[in-house]
Amino acid sequence: MPPSVPPLPRRVARILRTSLFAQVACALVLGIVVGKLWPDAATAFQPLGDGFMRLIKTVISPLVFCVVVVGIAKAGDLKAFGRIGLKALIWFEVASTVALIVGLLAANLVAPGHGMNVDPGSLDAAAVDAQTGGGHLPSTTDFVLNALPQSFIGAFAENELLQVLILACLVGAALLHLGHTKVPKVLPAIEQAQDVIFAIVGFIMRLAPLAVFGAMAHLVGQYGLGVMETYAKLIILCYAAAALFVALLAVALKVVTGLSLWKFLRYIREEMLLALGTASTESVMPRVMQKLRRSGARDDAVGLVLPTGYSFNLDGASLYLSISVVFIAQAVGVDLSIGQQITVVLVLMLTSKGMAGIPGSAFLALSATASSLGVLPAGAVALLLGVDRIMDSMRVVTNLLGNCVAVFAVSRWEGALDIDRAKKTLNGGDVPAPDEPEAGEPGPAAKSPEAATPETATESPVEVSSAGVPAQSSKAPASETG
């Protein structure tokens, strides 16, 4: 007799209770509905998203520190870590430059701003200052100096990821220099702290549906859905160009590693939906780091490439910026020459690297680019005030996938990727992280001497030859473990 199938309501309830993806998807739809029907009340839900982001940000810096330190110490080779960093920077520059070029080509082919005939004098440049809070992008010197920590605690307190990375590299290098015999308790303590932080992340992620609901309700309530009709051509172009760039990433990943980006996207679908709902890649960084480790990437590669990519590899932002510059020029009737568009690429290659964590950074980068060209009015950047928030989803997806592909590619390039493990994981196999026991394998407590059976705990004596080399025991062990 075939087993009875639970009724549909019970199956739906079970999925909603056990699947984070289903919970976040429902919260996303509910947030859009509430924002559309009750826009004034919907903006009051913004603290739900803000509170979730605060909780996530509290664990990002210590988690990155622990993963990098443990990765360096276990790899045992500081030179290999340096090679990973150099290869990551090369990949970042190539990928972001390709994104800029794709954006320029798409904007020139489709011409989303043609026919708008906007009078620059009618635009309010002060609105851009209000959006950016009067801030500015750091110069190259300031960017380098800001990456250097002023105090050990301050880097963590201010969530400065680049400073935390530098501190982690120094601590990891010191552990390698001193050796495990001089500081035998430091590395196990950091590993245990890493496990605690991952457990905290698991607790916080239970609040993800509330965060997505609050963020989407606020977005739709504040900006409405009508803005999509006004900027439909620009929005469709940006998302289509992002889809093209993601397809290029998929090809690059397949060529370099043999892995499928679509299978990986299915593997991180919960994190991707959460990033879309909160419009932030930071909200999923801890979980993505864990899943990349489970997918065969070595700890040191994950710990260095992914956090660094959050500052240096903003592919989605680069794509959006290059399209936006051409859109603004077309909207105000300025025809950019080939030379000026090359200048756009060169300027954005620099300005896009200092954008992470700066309020209104896209507008600051666009203003800097417009000023460098000398032919676009500064107030023209205000054209994008109404549509910028809608582009967050495109930027988030492209940035996150770009950095994940970078982790796989650099890991493969450095020989720090377990391809068999990666394929098994992406094909749906339940493979725990490298430092976790396999399914059915006893944990550390079961392997301790106290938990061992008398047969396995008692070892036969080892005879030592006169040359000091252990000799073959005359008594075979009672049992062997593979």
N, C-alpha and C positions, 0 to 999 in steps of 0.2 A: 504494500500500500504506500503510495507516494506521500512524503511528508506534507503536512498542511501548510499552506502559504498564509502568513499573517495578513490581516486586512490592510488596505491601502493607508488609512489614517495612522495605523500603528507603525507601518514602515516609514512613512513620512516623519513621524515623531522621532523614530529611532535615528534617522539620518540627520535631522536637525539637532538631536542631542549629541551625536558622535562626530559629525563632520564640521570642521571649522570652515571649510569652503562653503558649505550650504548655509551656515549661520551668517557668514560675511556677505554672501550673495543676497540673502533675504534682507539683511540690514541695509545693503546698498539700494535695493529697490524701494524699501520702506522710506529711506531717507529722501529719495527723489520725490516720492509721492507726497510726503509731509511738506517738503520744501515748496512744491508746486501749489498745494492746496492751502497751506497756511504759512506764507512767506514771512510774515511779521513774527510769528511765534517760532518759526523754524530756526531763526538766527540764535535763539536762546540755547540751542543744543550744542553750540560750538565748544563749550568747555569739556564735553565728553571726548572730543577728538584731541583737544589740547592737553587734557589730563593724561590720556593714554601716551601721547608723545613724550610728556615729561617722565613718565615711568620708564619708557623704553630708553630714553637718553641717559637715565641713571646707570644703566648696565652696559652701554656700548663701550665706553672708555675702558673700564676694568676688564671687559671681555676681550677686547682687542689686545690689551696688554698681556693678559694671560696666554692667549692663543699664540701670539708672536714669541713670547719668551719660551714657552714650551716647545714651539716649533724649532726655534734656533738651537735650544739645548738638546733636543732629541736628534736633530739633523747632524749635530756635531761638526758643522762646517760653516764658519762665518763667511768664507769666500763664496760658497754656494748661495748663501742668503743675499750677498751683494749682487751676484749675477742675476738672481731673481728680480731684484729691484731694478737693475739696469734694463733687463729685458721687458719688464712691465712698463717702464717709462717709454721705451721704444714703441711698444704695442699701443700705448695710450695715444701717443702723438700721431701715429699712422691712422688709428681708428677715428680720432676726432677730426683729423684733416679730411678723411674720406667723407665723414658726416657733413662737414662744411661744404665740400664740393657738391655732394648730392643735393643739399639744400639750395645752393646757388643755381644748379642746373634745373631743378624742379621749378624754382620761382621764375626763371627766365622762360621756360617752356610754357607754363600755365598763365603767367602774368596775373596773379590774383588782385593786384591793386589798380590795374588799368581800368579807366572809366570812372573812378571815384571822384577825381578832380577836386580834391580837398584843398581849401584855402589855409595855408599854414598859419595865417594870422588869426584864424578862428579857433585854433587849438590852445589849450591852457597848459603852458609849460610848468606852472606851479603844481599841477596835479601829479606830474611825475615826481617832483620833489617830495610831495606828501606820501607817495607810494614808497619811495626809497628812504624816507626819513632823513633826507639831506646827506646820506652817506656817499661813499665813493669807493671804487675798487682800489685795492692796494697796488702800489708800484711793485716792480720785480724785487727791489731791495727789501721793501716792507714785507712782501710775501715770504721771502726767505727768512728774514728775521723773526717774523711771527711764527714760523714753523719751529723755531728753537725755543725750548721751554725755559721759563724764568725760574720756576720752582717745580719740584716734583709733584706736590699736591695740587698746585695751581692748574697744571695741565689737565688733571682729572676733574677738578672743580668746574673748569670752564669748558669742558668737553672739546678740547682742541685735539682732534684725532692725529694730526701730523706730529704734534708735540708728544702725544702718548706713544706713537710709533717709534719716535727717536729714543724715548726713555726705554721702551721695551727692547729695542736693539742693543742699547747700552747694557741693560741688565742681562740679556741673553748672552752677549759677548763676555761679560764678567763671569757668568756661570761656566762658560766654556774655558775661560782662562784659569779659573780657580780649580775646576774639576769637581766631580761629585764627591770626592773624598774629603775636601776641605769644607764644603757646605752641603752636607748630605740631606738636610731637611728642607732646603729652600725650594727645590724643584717639586718635590711631592706636595708641598704646601700650596704652591701656585697651581698645580694640577687639580688639587682638591677645591681650591677657590674657583677654578674654571667650572668644575662640575656644579658647584653651588649656584654660580651665576646662570648656567643653562637651566637649572631648576627654577630659578626666579623668572627667567624668560618664559618658561612654560606657564607659570602662574599668571603673568601679565597678559599673555596671549589669549587667555580666556575672556579678557575684556575687549578684544578686537572688534566683535560685532557692534558693541556700543560706540566705539570710536568711529567706525565707518558710518554708522547711522548719523551721529552728530555732525561729522564733517560734510557728508553729502547734503543733509538737510540745510546746513548753513550755506553751502555753496549755491544750491538751487534757490534758496530763499533770498539770498543777497543779490545774485546776478540774474536769476530767472533763466528761462529757456529761450526767450526771444532774441538774446544776443547771438544765438547760433544761426538765426536766419540772416542777420545783418552781415556776419562775417563767414557765411557758409563756405564760400569759395576758398578762403584762407584756411579755415579749419580742416576742410576735406583735403586740401593740398598737404598740409602739415602731417596729417595722419597717414595719407598715402605715401608720402616721402619716408616717414618713419617705418612703414611696413616694408618699403623697398630696402631700407637700410638694415632692418632686422633680417630680411631674406639674405642680404649680403653677409651678415653675421653668421647665419645658418650655414652658408656655403663655406665660409672661412673655418668654422668649427669642424665641419665635416672633413675638409681637406687636411687640417692640422692634426685633428685627434681621431677622426672617424666616428665621432659621437653625433647624435641628432639633437638639434636645438629644440625641435618640437617635442621630443620625449622629455627633455629637461624642463621645458615650459609646463608640460603636464605634471611633472614631478613637483614643481614649485608653484602650482596653481593657487594654493591657499595664500602663499606669501604675495604672489602677484596681485591677487584680488584685494588683499589688504593694502598693498602699496597704492593701488588705484583709488581705493576708497579714502585713504588718508592723504593722498597726494604727496607722499613722502617715501623715499627709499630707506631712510633711517629707521622707519618703523619696523622693517623686516630684516635689517642687517644681521642681528644675532641668529635668527632662524636660517637665513640664507647661508651664513658661515657654517652652521651645523650641517646643512644639507650638502654643501660643497665638500665638506670633509667626508661625509658618508658616501659621496660619489667618487671617491678615490683620489681627490686632490690632497696633497700633503699639507700638514698644519702650517708650516712656515710659508708656503705659497699662498694659502688662503688668508692667513693673518696679515701678510704684507700687501698682496695685490688688491684684495677687495677694499679695505679701508683707504688705501692710497688712491684707488680709482674713484672714490667718492669726491676727491678734490681735483684729480687730474684727468679723469676720463668721463666727462659729461657729454656723451655722444648726442643724447636727446636735446640738451640745451644748445649744443653747437649747431645741430640741424635747424632748430627753431630760430636761432639768432640769424643765421645766414638767410633764411627765407624772409624773416621779418625786415631785414635791412632793404632787400629788394622790394618787398611789399610797400614799405614806407616811401621809398623813392618813386615807385610807380603811382602811388596814391596822390603825391603832391606834384607829379608831373616832371620829375627829374630823371633823365636818362643816364644811367651809370655806364661808363665805358668799361671795356675789358680790363684795362689797367686799374680802374677804380675798384672793380670787383675782386681783382687779385689782392688789392690793398685790404679789402674787407676780410678776405681769408687770413691774411697775415696778422691783421689787428686782432681778429677774433681768436686766432690760435694762442695769443697771449692773454687777452682779457678773459677768455672762458676758463682759464686755469685758476683764476683767483675768485671765482664766483661762489664757491660752496660756503653756505652758512651766512651769507650777507643778505639782509632784507632787500627785496627788489633788485636782486643782482642782475636779472635779465635786462631791466631798464637801464641800469648803470652801464652794462656792457654795450647796449645799443647806443646810448648817449655818447660813450667814448668812441665808438665806431663812427657815428655821425660826425663828431667833431674832427676826427682824423681825416675824413673825406673832404670836409670844408664846403660841401654843396648841399647838405641836408639841414634844414632848420631843426634846432634842438627840440622845439615843441612838438615836432612831428611824431616823436616817440609816444606821445599821449594817445595816438591812434590805437595803440594796442592795450590800453588800460582795461577796456571792456572784455577783451578776449583772452588775456594772458592766463587767467586762472583756469580757463577751459583747456588750455594747452598742457596743464600740469600732468594729465593722464598720459599724454603722448611722451612727454619728457621723462616721466617716472619709469614707464615700461622700457623705453629705449636705453636710458641710463643703466637700469638694473641689469637688463640682458647683456648690454655691452660689457659691464664689469664682470658678470659671471663668465661670459665667453673669454674674457681676458684671463681669468683665473685658470680656466681649462687650458687655454693656448700656451700661456707662460709655463704652467706646470708641465705640460707635454714637452715644451721646448727645453726645459731644464731636467727632464727625466724624473719629475716629481708627481707623476700621475699614474695611478693604477688603472689601466684601460679596462681590464677584465672586470674589476670591481665596479667601475663607472657604468659599463654596459649592463651588468647585472642589476644595478640599482635603477637605472633609467628604464629598464624593461619591466620594472615592477617587483623586482626581488627585494625582500626585506633584509637589507644589509645594515647592521649597526655601524656606528662610527668606529674608526680603527682602534680606539682605546676602550671600546665597550665589548662585553662578552657577546659571542654569537648566540643566536637563539638555541636554548637547550644546554648551553655551556655553563658550568658552574661559575659563579662570580668569585671575587677575591676572597670572600669569607670562606667559601667552600674549599678554596685552594690553600688556605692557611694551614700551618702544621697542626693547629689545635683541631681543625675540622677533618684532618686526614684520618683514614683508617689505619689500624696498626700495621697492615701489610704495606701500605704506601708510605706511611710515616717513617718506618724503619728501613734504613738503607744498609746494604751490606758493606762491610769495611773495604776500604780501598788500599791496596798494597802499593807501596812506593819503592821503586827500584833504587839501586845505589846511585843511579844517574839523576835521581830526583824527578823522574817522569812517572806519573801514575801508571801502575800496571793493571792488566785486566783482572778484574775480580774473579775469584774462583767460584763465587756463588752468584747465580743469576738472580736478578730482582724478581719478586713475586709477580709484578704486573708492570706494564709499560703504558704510557700515555703518548699518543701521537702528537 
